[in-house]
Amino acid sequence: MLKCIAIMGLLIIGAYLIVQGVGCKKAIQEGKHRLEEYGAKNIELCYGNMRYVDRGDGDVILSVHGIFGGYDQAYDTCKDFASDYRILAPSRFGYPGSDIKGAGTPSEQAEAYVELLDRLGINQVYVLSTSAGGSVAIRFALDYPERTKGLILYCSAMPLTEKPEKYSEYAGPPEFLCNNYAMFLMRPVFGPVMGMDPSTIYSMMPVSERKAGVVLDAAVTNPDMARNYESYDIENLKVPVLILHAKDDKLASYESAVNASARFPKYIFVSFEDGGHLMAGHEAEVHKAVTDFVQQNGLTERK
């Protein structure tokens, strides 16, 4: 009897894995097709290729996406602004269509953005970051204040309030999980662990085209504000900052955002009771907050 139960259990598990494999394959195909629909452009920079979406007119918002992202995630974060602003949404290092410069540090990522702006003839931008893109966006604002009209931190990674005695050298998912099938199987835990709908997996596919970026973020980008704490001179940041954060964000701590905000010389903090890491359901409020921020800082480029 026990043997029969064990065999039945194995058959059920096997059938489940097969069904999931079929679903994963379909999600990969749909993900590849979805990426093509963005009409992303390629540009050859001094170190290699960068792929980006460039849509709209007006003040430029440079969108710095988070982990498991790419030009698609970068654009989708700002798509509600596309009727009012020019959205520049590149893939960061290691994400779809973008090569890695040097060690791939936030400083090098910021340098690559400056080269992209120069090639496109763009003088100044509002830099908007989500999640793991926070250290890159903050680095950009610190290193290139003359190119930065304002910094918008959208449920973003935030600077530390003091130098840590120790920190994680690898802050992200284990490399062995960074594949299509493993992540597809993990989608049921997206809600309880990350506060995201399981359907989020479809915007992450194909994971295989994002793996290099995910591993780079975990090993280099995410630990950088702890590893190089002294170089993040937040108190002397010269640009205005808008912080948007949800209290129930399970991936970027709201408490840490509140504590870190005091380090910025000039900032506005807009909080939401719910919405999670993606601030779902608050699109109109986010749009208004960003519009008000831009209008307060002027609609024309500062000379």
C-alpha positions as CSV (number, residue, x, y, z in Angstrom):
1,M,0.0,0.0,0.0
2,L,2.8,2.5,1.0
3,K,4.6,1.6,-2.2
4,C,1.5,2.4,-4.3
5,I,1.0,5.7,-2.5
6,A,4.6,6.6,-3.1
7,I,4.4,5.7,-6.8
8,M,1.2,7.7,-7.1
9,G,2.8,10.7,-5.4
10,L,5.8,10.6,-7.8
11,L,3.5,10.4,-10.8
12,I,1.5,13.4,-9.6
13,I,4.7,15.3,-9.0
14,G,6.0,14.3,-12.4
15,A,2.8,15.3,-14.1
16,Y,2.9,18.6,-12.3
17,L,6.5,19.3,-13.4
18,I,5.7,18.4,-17.0
19,V,2.7,20.8,-17.0
20,Q,4.8,23.5,-15.5
21,G,7.4,22.9,-18.1
22,V,4.9,23.4,-20.9
23,G,3.6,26.6,-19.2
24,C,7.2,27.8,-18.8
25,K,8.0,27.2,-22.5
26,K,4.9,29.2,-23.5
27,A,5.8,32.0,-21.1
28,I,9.3,32.2,-22.6
29,Q,7.9,32.5,-26.1
30,E,5.4,35.1,-25.1
31,G,8.1,37.0,-23.2
32,K,10.4,37.1,-26.2
33,H,7.5,38.4,-28.4
34,R,6.6,41.0,-25.8
35,L,10.2,42.3,-25.7
36,E,10.1,42.7,-29.5
37,E,7.0,44.8,-29.3
38,Y,8.8,47.6,-27.4
39,G,10.7,48.6,-30.5
40,A,13.9,49.0,-28.5
41,K,16.9,50.6,-30.2
42,N,20.5,49.6,-30.1
43,I,23.4,52.0,-29.7
44,E,27.1,51.1,-29.7
45,L,28.9,52.9,-26.9
46,C,32.6,52.9,-26.2
47,Y,32.5,49.6,-24.3
48,G,29.8,47.8,-26.1
49,N,26.0,47.7,-26.9
50,M,23.2,49.3,-25.0
51,R,19.5,48.7,-25.8
52,Y,16.9,51.3,-24.9
53,V,13.4,52.6,-25.4
54,D,13.0,56.3,-26.2
55,R,9.4,57.6,-26.5
56,G,7.6,60.8,-25.9
57,D,8.5,64.5,-25.8
58,G,9.3,67.1,-23.2
59,D,11.5,66.8,-20.1
60,V,13.4,63.6,-20.1
61,I,12.9,61.0,-17.4
62,L,15.8,58.5,-17.4
63,S,14.3,55.3,-16.0
64,V,16.7,53.1,-14.0
65,H,15.1,49.7,-13.6
66,G,15.4,47.1,-10.8
67,I,16.5,43.5,-10.6
68,F,15.1,41.0,-13.2
69,G,14.3,44.1,-15.3
70,G,15.4,45.5,-18.7
71,Y,14.3,48.2,-21.0
72,D,10.8,46.7,-20.8
73,Q,10.6,47.1,-17.0
74,A,12.2,50.5,-17.2
75,Y,9.6,51.8,-19.7
76,D,6.6,50.1,-18.0
77,T,7.5,51.9,-14.7
78,C,7.1,55.2,-16.5
79,K,4.6,54.5,-19.3
80,D,1.9,56.5,-17.5
81,F,4.1,59.5,-17.9
82,A,4.8,59.0,-21.6
83,S,2.1,61.5,-22.7
84,D,3.8,64.3,-20.8
85,Y,7.5,63.5,-20.8
86,R,10.2,61.9,-22.9
87,I,10.9,58.5,-21.4
88,L,14.4,57.1,-21.9
89,A,14.4,53.5,-20.7
90,P,17.7,51.6,-21.2
91,S,18.6,48.1,-20.1
92,R,21.2,48.2,-17.4
93,F,24.4,46.2,-17.6
94,G,23.7,42.5,-18.3
95,Y,20.0,42.9,-19.0
96,P,18.4,42.4,-22.4
97,G,20.6,43.8,-25.1
98,S,23.1,45.7,-22.9
99,D,26.8,44.7,-22.4
100,I,28.7,45.2,-19.2
101,K,31.4,47.8,-18.9
102,G,34.4,46.9,-16.7
103,A,33.3,45.5,-13.3
104,G,29.8,46.8,-13.8
105,T,29.8,49.1,-10.8
106,P,27.1,51.7,-10.2
107,S,29.8,54.4,-11.1
108,E,30.4,52.6,-14.4
109,Q,26.7,52.3,-15.1
110,A,26.3,56.0,-14.4
111,E,29.1,56.7,-16.9
112,A,27.4,54.6,-19.5
113,Y,24.2,56.6,-19.0
114,V,26.1,59.9,-19.5
115,E,27.6,58.5,-22.8
116,L,24.1,57.5,-23.9
117,L,22.8,61.0,-23.1
118,D,25.7,62.6,-25.0
119,R,25.1,60.5,-28.0
120,L,21.4,61.4,-28.0
121,G,22.1,65.1,-27.5
122,I,20.3,65.2,-24.1
123,N,21.7,67.7,-21.5
124,Q,19.7,67.1,-18.4
125,V,17.3,64.4,-17.1
126,Y,15.1,63.5,-14.2
127,V,16.5,60.2,-12.9
128,L,13.8,57.8,-11.7
129,S,14.9,54.5,-10.1
130,T,13.1,51.5,-8.8
131,S,14.4,48.8,-6.5
132,A,17.9,47.7,-7.2
133,G,18.4,50.6,-9.6
134,G,18.6,52.9,-6.6
135,S,22.3,52.8,-6.1
136,V,22.9,53.5,-9.8
137,A,20.5,56.5,-9.8
138,I,21.9,57.9,-6.6
139,R,25.4,57.5,-8.0
140,F,24.4,59.3,-11.1
141,A,23.0,62.2,-9.2
142,L,26.1,62.4,-7.0
143,D,28.6,62.2,-9.8
144,Y,26.7,64.2,-12.4
145,P,24.6,66.9,-10.6
146,E,24.9,69.2,-13.7
147,R,23.1,66.5,-15.7
148,T,20.4,65.8,-13.1
149,K,17.3,68.0,-12.7
150,G,15.9,65.8,-10.0
151,L,16.1,62.3,-8.5
152,I,13.0,60.2,-8.1
153,L,13.3,57.2,-5.8
154,Y,10.3,54.9,-6.6
155,C,10.2,52.1,-4.0
156,S,13.9,52.2,-4.5
157,A,16.9,50.9,-2.6
158,M,18.0,53.6,-0.2
159,P,21.4,54.7,1.3
160,L,22.3,53.4,4.7
161,T,22.2,55.8,7.7
162,E,25.6,54.7,9.0
163,K,28.5,52.6,7.9
164,P,27.7,48.9,8.6
165,E,30.1,46.7,10.5
166,K,29.3,43.9,8.1
167,Y,27.1,43.4,5.1
168,S,26.2,40.7,2.6
169,E,28.7,40.4,-0.3
170,Y,26.0,38.8,-2.4
171,A,22.6,40.4,-2.1
172,G,20.2,38.6,-4.4
173,P,18.8,35.3,-5.5
174,P,21.3,32.4,-5.8
175,E,22.7,32.0,-9.3
176,F,21.2,28.5,-9.7
177,L,17.7,30.0,-9.4
178,C,18.3,32.5,-12.1
179,N,16.8,30.4,-14.9
180,N,13.5,30.3,-16.6
181,Y,12.1,27.0,-15.2
182,A,13.2,27.6,-11.6
183,M,11.7,31.1,-11.4
184,F,8.5,29.9,-13.1
185,L,8.1,27.2,-10.5
186,M,8.7,29.8,-7.7
187,R,5.9,32.1,-8.8
188,P,3.4,30.8,-6.1
189,V,5.6,32.3,-3.4
190,F,5.8,35.7,-5.0
191,G,2.9,37.0,-2.9
192,P,3.9,35.8,0.6
193,V,7.6,36.5,0.1
194,M,7.7,39.5,-2.1
195,G,4.2,41.0,-2.0
196,M,3.8,40.6,-5.8
197,D,1.2,38.9,-7.8
198,P,2.4,35.5,-9.2
199,S,1.6,36.8,-12.7
200,T,4.6,39.1,-12.3
201,I,6.7,36.2,-13.6
202,Y,5.4,36.9,-17.1
203,S,7.0,40.3,-17.1
204,M,10.3,38.7,-16.0
205,M,10.5,36.2,-18.9
206,P,12.8,35.2,-20.4
207,V,14.9,35.1,-17.2
208,S,17.7,33.6,-19.2
209,E,18.2,37.0,-21.0
210,R,18.4,38.8,-17.7
211,K,20.6,36.4,-15.7
212,A,23.9,38.2,-16.2
213,G,22.3,41.4,-14.9
214,V,20.7,39.7,-11.9
215,V,24.0,38.1,-10.9
216,L,25.8,41.5,-11.4
217,D,23.2,43.3,-9.3
218,A,23.5,40.7,-6.5
219,A,27.3,40.7,-6.4
220,V,28.1,44.4,-7.3
221,T,25.1,46.8,-7.5
222,N,23.1,45.9,-4.4
223,P,26.0,45.8,-1.9
224,D,27.6,48.9,-3.3
225,M,26.1,51.5,-0.9
226,A,27.3,49.4,2.0
227,R,30.6,48.4,0.5
228,N,31.5,51.9,-0.5
229,Y,29.6,53.8,2.2
230,E,32.0,56.8,2.3
231,S,31.6,57.5,-1.4
232,Y,27.8,58.1,-1.0
233,D,28.0,61.6,0.3
234,I,24.2,62.0,0.5
235,E,24.3,65.0,2.8
236,N,26.0,67.0,0.0
237,L,23.7,65.9,-2.8
238,K,23.0,69.0,-4.9
239,V,19.7,67.9,-6.6
240,P,16.1,67.8,-5.3
241,V,14.7,64.4,-4.4
242,L,11.3,62.8,-4.6
243,I,10.8,59.7,-2.5
244,L,7.8,57.4,-3.2
245,H,7.3,54.4,-1.0
246,A,4.6,52.0,0.1
247,K,4.4,51.0,3.8
248,D,3.8,47.3,2.9
249,D,6.8,47.0,0.6
250,K,8.3,43.6,1.4
251,L,11.5,44.1,-0.7
252,A,12.6,47.6,0.0
253,S,12.0,48.5,3.7
254,Y,9.7,51.5,4.3
255,E,11.3,52.1,7.7
256,S,14.7,52.2,6.0
257,A,13.4,54.6,3.4
258,V,12.1,56.9,6.2
259,N,15.3,56.8,8.1
260,A,17.5,57.4,5.0
261,S,15.4,60.3,3.8
262,A,16.8,62.5,6.5
263,R,20.2,62.4,4.8
264,F,18.9,64.2,1.7
265,P,19.3,68.0,1.9
266,K,16.2,68.6,-0.1
267,Y,13.5,66.0,-0.5
268,I,9.8,65.3,-0.6
269,F,8.5,62.1,0.8
270,V,5.2,60.6,-0.5
271,S,4.0,57.5,1.3
272,F,1.3,55.0,0.5
273,E,-0.5,52.6,2.9
274,D,-0.5,49.7,0.5
275,G,0.5,48.8,-3.0
276,G,3.6,46.7,-2.2
277,H,6.9,46.9,-4.0
278,L,5.2,48.0,-7.3
279,M,2.8,50.5,-5.5
280,A,0.0,48.8,-7.4
281,G,-3.2,50.8,-7.6
282,H,-1.6,54.2,-7.0
283,E,-0.7,55.1,-10.6
284,A,-2.7,58.3,-10.6
285,E,-1.2,59.5,-7.3
286,V,2.3,58.7,-8.5
287,H,1.7,60.5,-11.7
288,K,0.5,63.6,-9.8
289,A,3.5,63.5,-7.4
290,V,6.0,63.3,-10.2
291,T,4.2,66.0,-12.2
292,D,4.2,68.3,-9.2
293,F,7.9,67.6,-8.5
294,V,8.8,68.4,-12.1
295,Q,6.8,71.6,-12.1
296,Q,8.4,72.8,-8.9
297,N,11.8,72.4,-10.4
298,G,10.9,74.1,-13.7
299,L,10.0,72.7,-17.1
300,T,13.0,74.0,-18.9
301,E,16.6,72.9,-18.7
302,R,18.7,74.8,-16.1
303,K,21.8,76.4,-17.6
